[in-house]
Amino acid sequence: QVWKKTCDAVVVTDRDVILVEGEIRRPIQALGELLAYRELISQTDDLKQWWSWPLRTVLATPQPDPSLETTFRVHNIEILLYRPAWVEKYLKEVMS
């Protein structure tokens, strides 16, 4: 399964398809994944009926990386800040 690629979430609304990748500590990792998933969607048979729909790409993260803001904007990747309580505890554990 080395080559298996899985997006964290694919959301189909009544008007578009949204690819969501979550990254807690390293948003730069999600950048490459989202760019790859965006290209692969037109090869994914399970999503064939939505190939022609508008596509959005979203990074869900508790802490954005200001140095990557321009890069995400240039690549039309939205940033969704999501910081539930369990993330606070996790970040304190791994950052200390």
CNS distance restraints for C-alpha pairs under 8 A (distance, minus, plus):
assign (resid   5 and name CA) (resid  37 and name CA) 7.98 0.50 0.50
assign (resid   7 and name CA) (resid  19 and name CA) 7.00 0.50 0.50
assign (resid   7 and name CA) (resid  20 and name CA) 6.79 0.50 0.50
assign (resid   7 and name CA) (resid  21 and name CA) 6.13 0.50 0.50
assign (resid   7 and name CA) (resid  33 and name CA) 7.84 0.50 0.50
assign (resid   7 and name CA) (resid  34 and name CA) 7.87 0.50 0.50
assign (resid   7 and name CA) (resid  37 and name CA) 6.93 0.50 0.50
assign (resid   8 and name CA) (resid  19 and name CA) 7.84 0.50 0.50
assign (resid   8 and name CA) (resid  20 and name CA) 5.91 0.50 0.50
assign (resid   8 and name CA) (resid  21 and name CA) 5.04 0.50 0.50
assign (resid   8 and name CA) (resid  22 and name CA) 6.62 0.50 0.50
assign (resid   9 and name CA) (resid  18 and name CA) 7.97 0.50 0.50
assign (resid   9 and name CA) (resid  19 and name CA) 5.96 0.50 0.50
assign (resid   9 and name CA) (resid  20 and name CA) 4.99 0.50 0.50
assign (resid   9 and name CA) (resid  21 and name CA) 6.64 0.50 0.50
assign (resid  10 and name CA) (resid  17 and name CA) 7.00 0.50 0.50
assign (resid  10 and name CA) (resid  18 and name CA) 5.68 0.50 0.50
assign (resid  10 and name CA) (resid  19 and name CA) 4.77 0.50 0.50
assign (resid  10 and name CA) (resid  20 and name CA) 6.28 0.50 0.50
assign (resid  11 and name CA) (resid  17 and name CA) 5.70 0.50 0.50
assign (resid  11 and name CA) (resid  18 and name CA) 4.95 0.50 0.50
assign (resid  11 and name CA) (resid  19 and name CA) 6.51 0.50 0.50
assign (resid  11 and name CA) (resid  20 and name CA) 7.82 0.50 0.50
assign (resid  12 and name CA) (resid  16 and name CA) 6.08 0.50 0.50
assign (resid  12 and name CA) (resid  17 and name CA) 4.57 0.50 0.50
assign (resid  12 and name CA) (resid  18 and name CA) 6.36 0.50 0.50
assign (resid  13 and name CA) (resid  17 and name CA) 6.27 0.50 0.50
assign (resid  13 and name CA) (resid  18 and name CA) 7.92 0.50 0.50
assign (resid  15 and name CA) (resid  53 and name CA) 7.27 0.50 0.50
assign (resid  15 and name CA) (resid  54 and name CA) 7.34 0.50 0.50
assign (resid  16 and name CA) (resid  53 and name CA) 5.57 0.50 0.50
assign (resid  16 and name CA) (resid  54 and name CA) 4.92 0.50 0.50
assign (resid  16 and name CA) (resid  55 and name CA) 5.82 0.50 0.50
assign (resid  16 and name CA) (resid  56 and name CA) 7.29 0.50 0.50
assign (resid  17 and name CA) (resid  50 and name CA) 7.30 0.50 0.50
assign (resid  17 and name CA) (resid  53 and name CA) 6.64 0.50 0.50
assign (resid  17 and name CA) (resid  54 and name CA) 6.31 0.50 0.50
assign (resid  17 and name CA) (resid  55 and name CA) 4.92 0.50 0.50
assign (resid  17 and name CA) (resid  56 and name CA) 6.20 0.50 0.50
assign (resid  18 and name CA) (resid  55 and name CA) 5.86 0.50 0.50
assign (resid  18 and name CA) (resid  56 and name CA) 4.66 0.50 0.50
assign (resid  18 and name CA) (resid  57 and name CA) 5.71 0.50 0.50
assign (resid  18 and name CA) (resid  58 and name CA) 7.10 0.50 0.50
assign (resid  19 and name CA) (resid  34 and name CA) 7.40 0.50 0.50
assign (resid  19 and name CA) (resid  37 and name CA) 7.72 0.50 0.50
assign (resid  19 and name CA) (resid  38 and name CA) 7.62 0.50 0.50
assign (resid  19 and name CA) (resid  55 and name CA) 7.60 0.50 0.50
assign (resid  19 and name CA) (resid  56 and name CA) 6.22 0.50 0.50
assign (resid  19 and name CA) (resid  57 and name CA) 4.80 0.50 0.50
assign (resid  19 and name CA) (resid  58 and name CA) 6.08 0.50 0.50
assign (resid  20 and name CA) (resid  34 and name CA) 7.74 0.50 0.50
assign (resid  20 and name CA) (resid  57 and name CA) 6.06 0.50 0.50
assign (resid  20 and name CA) (resid  58 and name CA) 4.76 0.50 0.50
assign (resid  20 and name CA) (resid  59 and name CA) 5.83 0.50 0.50
assign (resid  20 and name CA) (resid  60 and name CA) 6.85 0.50 0.50
assign (resid  21 and name CA) (resid  30 and name CA) 6.16 0.50 0.50
assign (resid  21 and name CA) (resid  33 and name CA) 7.71 0.50 0.50
assign (resid  21 and name CA) (resid  34 and name CA) 6.76 0.50 0.50
assign (resid  21 and name CA) (resid  58 and name CA) 6.41 0.50 0.50
assign (resid  21 and name CA) (resid  59 and name CA) 5.11 0.50 0.50
assign (resid  21 and name CA) (resid  60 and name CA) 6.14 0.50 0.50
assign (resid  22 and name CA) (resid  30 and name CA) 7.03 0.50 0.50
assign (resid  22 and name CA) (resid  59 and name CA) 5.70 0.50 0.50
assign (resid  22 and name CA) (resid  60 and name CA) 4.56 0.50 0.50
assign (resid  22 and name CA) (resid  61 and name CA) 5.85 0.50 0.50
assign (resid  23 and name CA) (resid  27 and name CA) 5.54 0.50 0.50
assign (resid  23 and name CA) (resid  29 and name CA) 7.53 0.50 0.50
assign (resid  23 and name CA) (resid  30 and name CA) 6.28 0.50 0.50
assign (resid  23 and name CA) (resid  59 and name CA) 7.25 0.50 0.50
assign (resid  23 and name CA) (resid  60 and name CA) 6.45 0.50 0.50
assign (resid  23 and name CA) (resid  61 and name CA) 5.35 0.50 0.50
assign (resid  23 and name CA) (resid  62 and name CA) 7.99 0.50 0.50
assign (resid  24 and name CA) (resid  61 and name CA) 5.41 0.50 0.50
assign (resid  24 and name CA) (resid  62 and name CA) 6.03 0.50 0.50
assign (resid  24 and name CA) (resid  63 and name CA) 7.25 0.50 0.50
assign (resid  24 and name CA) (resid  87 and name CA) 7.91 0.50 0.50
assign (resid  25 and name CA) (resid  61 and name CA) 7.87 0.50 0.50
assign (resid  25 and name CA) (resid  63 and name CA) 7.45 0.50 0.50
assign (resid  26 and name CA) (resid  30 and name CA) 7.52 0.50 0.50
assign (resid  27 and name CA) (resid  31 and name CA) 6.66 0.50 0.50
assign (resid  27 and name CA) (resid  59 and name CA) 7.64 0.50 0.50
assign (resid  27 and name CA) (resid  61 and name CA) 7.14 0.50 0.50
assign (resid  27 and name CA) (resid  64 and name CA) 6.99 0.50 0.50
assign (resid  27 and name CA) (resid  65 and name CA) 6.74 0.50 0.50
assign (resid  28 and name CA) (resid  32 and name CA) 7.16 0.50 0.50
assign (resid  28 and name CA) (resid  68 and name CA) 7.47 0.50 0.50
assign (resid  29 and name CA) (resid  33 and name CA) 6.70 0.50 0.50
assign (resid  30 and name CA) (resid  34 and name CA) 5.94 0.50 0.50
assign (resid  30 and name CA) (resid  59 and name CA) 6.83 0.50 0.50
assign (resid  31 and name CA) (resid  35 and name CA) 6.30 0.50 0.50
assign (resid  31 and name CA) (resid  59 and name CA) 7.86 0.50 0.50
assign (resid  31 and name CA) (resid  72 and name CA) 7.35 0.50 0.50
assign (resid  32 and name CA) (resid  36 and name CA) 6.21 0.50 0.50
assign (resid  33 and name CA) (resid  37 and name CA) 6.07 0.50 0.50
assign (resid  34 and name CA) (resid  38 and name CA) 6.02 0.50 0.50
assign (resid  34 and name CA) (resid  57 and name CA) 6.61 0.50 0.50
assign (resid  34 and name CA) (resid  58 and name CA) 7.84 0.50 0.50
assign (resid  34 and name CA) (resid  59 and name CA) 8.00 0.50 0.50
assign (resid  35 and name CA) (resid  39 and name CA) 6.57 0.50 0.50
assign (resid  36 and name CA) (resid  40 and name CA) 6.21 0.50 0.50
assign (resid  37 and name CA) (resid  41 and name CA) 6.05 0.50 0.50
assign (resid  38 and name CA) (resid  55 and name CA) 7.91 0.50 0.50
assign (resid  38 and name CA) (resid  57 and name CA) 7.43 0.50 0.50
assign (resid  40 and name CA) (resid  44 and name CA) 6.50 0.50 0.50
assign (resid  41 and name CA) (resid  47 and name CA) 6.98 0.50 0.50
assign (resid  41 and name CA) (resid  51 and name CA) 7.03 0.50 0.50
assign (resid  42 and name CA) (resid  47 and name CA) 7.65 0.50 0.50
assign (resid  42 and name CA) (resid  48 and name CA) 6.98 0.50 0.50
assign (resid  42 and name CA) (resid  51 and name CA) 5.53 0.50 0.50
assign (resid  43 and name CA) (resid  48 and name CA) 7.78 0.50 0.50
assign (resid  44 and name CA) (resid  48 and name CA) 6.42 0.50 0.50
assign (resid  47 and name CA) (resid  51 and name CA) 6.49 0.50 0.50
assign (resid  56 and name CA) (resid  76 and name CA) 7.93 0.50 0.50
assign (resid  56 and name CA) (resid  77 and name CA) 7.27 0.50 0.50
assign (resid  56 and name CA) (resid  78 and name CA) 7.80 0.50 0.50
assign (resid  57 and name CA) (resid  76 and name CA) 7.29 0.50 0.50
assign (resid  57 and name CA) (resid  77 and name CA) 5.08 0.50 0.50
assign (resid  57 and name CA) (resid  78 and name CA) 6.23 0.50 0.50
assign (resid  58 and name CA) (resid  77 and name CA) 5.50 0.50 0.50
assign (resid  58 and name CA) (resid  78 and name CA) 4.62 0.50 0.50
assign (resid  58 and name CA) (resid  79 and name CA) 5.79 0.50 0.50
assign (resid  58 and name CA) (resid  80 and name CA) 6.71 0.50 0.50
assign (resid  59 and name CA) (resid  77 and name CA) 6.97 0.50 0.50
assign (resid  59 and name CA) (resid  78 and name CA) 6.13 0.50 0.50
assign (resid  59 and name CA) (resid  79 and name CA) 4.96 0.50 0.50
assign (resid  59 and name CA) (resid  80 and name CA) 5.92 0.50 0.50
assign (resid  60 and name CA) (resid  79 and name CA) 6.15 0.50 0.50
assign (resid  60 and name CA) (resid  80 and name CA) 4.67 0.50 0.50
assign (resid  60 and name CA) (resid  81 and name CA) 5.88 0.50 0.50
assign (resid  60 and name CA) (resid  82 and name CA) 6.07 0.50 0.50
assign (resid  61 and name CA) (resid  79 and name CA) 7.33 0.50 0.50
assign (resid  61 and name CA) (resid  80 and name CA) 6.31 0.50 0.50
assign (resid  61 and name CA) (resid  81 and name CA) 5.23 0.50 0.50
assign (resid  61 and name CA) (resid  82 and name CA) 5.52 0.50 0.50
assign (resid  61 and name CA) (resid  83 and name CA) 7.24 0.50 0.50
assign (resid  62 and name CA) (resid  81 and name CA) 5.27 0.50 0.50
assign (resid  62 and name CA) (resid  82 and name CA) 4.85 0.50 0.50
assign (resid  62 and name CA) (resid  83 and name CA) 4.51 0.50 0.50
assign (resid  62 and name CA) (resid  87 and name CA) 7.48 0.50 0.50
assign (resid  63 and name CA) (resid  81 and name CA) 6.83 0.50 0.50
assign (resid  63 and name CA) (resid  83 and name CA) 7.85 0.50 0.50
assign (resid  64 and name CA) (resid  79 and name CA) 7.62 0.50 0.50
assign (resid  64 and name CA) (resid  81 and name CA) 7.39 0.50 0.50
assign (resid  65 and name CA) (resid  69 and name CA) 6.87 0.50 0.50
assign (resid  68 and name CA) (resid  72 and name CA) 6.19 0.50 0.50
assign (resid  69 and name CA) (resid  73 and name CA) 6.15 0.50 0.50
assign (resid  70 and name CA) (resid  74 and name CA) 6.01 0.50 0.50
assign (resid  71 and name CA) (resid  75 and name CA) 6.30 0.50 0.50
assign (resid  72 and name CA) (resid  76 and name CA) 6.06 0.50 0.50
assign (resid  72 and name CA) (resid  77 and name CA) 5.03 0.50 0.50
assign (resid  72 and name CA) (resid  78 and name CA) 7.03 0.50 0.50
assign (resid  72 and name CA) (resid  79 and name CA) 7.95 0.50 0.50
assign (resid  73 and name CA) (resid  77 and name CA) 5.93 0.50 0.50
assign (resid  73 and name CA) (resid  78 and name CA) 7.27 0.50 0.50
assign (resid  83 and name CA) (resid  87 and name CA) 6.03 0.50 0.50
assign (resid  83 and name CA) (resid  88 and name CA) 7.27 0.50 0.50
assign (resid  84 and name CA) (resid  88 and name CA) 7.17 0.50 0.50
assign (resid  85 and name CA) (resid  89 and name CA) 6.94 0.50 0.50
assign (resid  86 and name CA) (resid  90 and name CA) 6.26 0.50 0.50
assign (resid  87 and name CA) (resid  91 and name CA) 5.96 0.50 0.50
assign (resid  88 and name CA) (resid  92 and name CA) 6.24 0.50 0.50
assign (resid  89 and name CA) (resid  93 and name CA) 6.33 0.50 0.50
assign (resid  90 and name CA) (resid  94 and name CA) 6.30 0.50 0.50
assign (resid  91 and name CA) (resid  95 and name CA) 5.69 0.50 0.50
assign (resid  92 and name CA) (resid  96 and name CA) 6.01 0.50 0.50
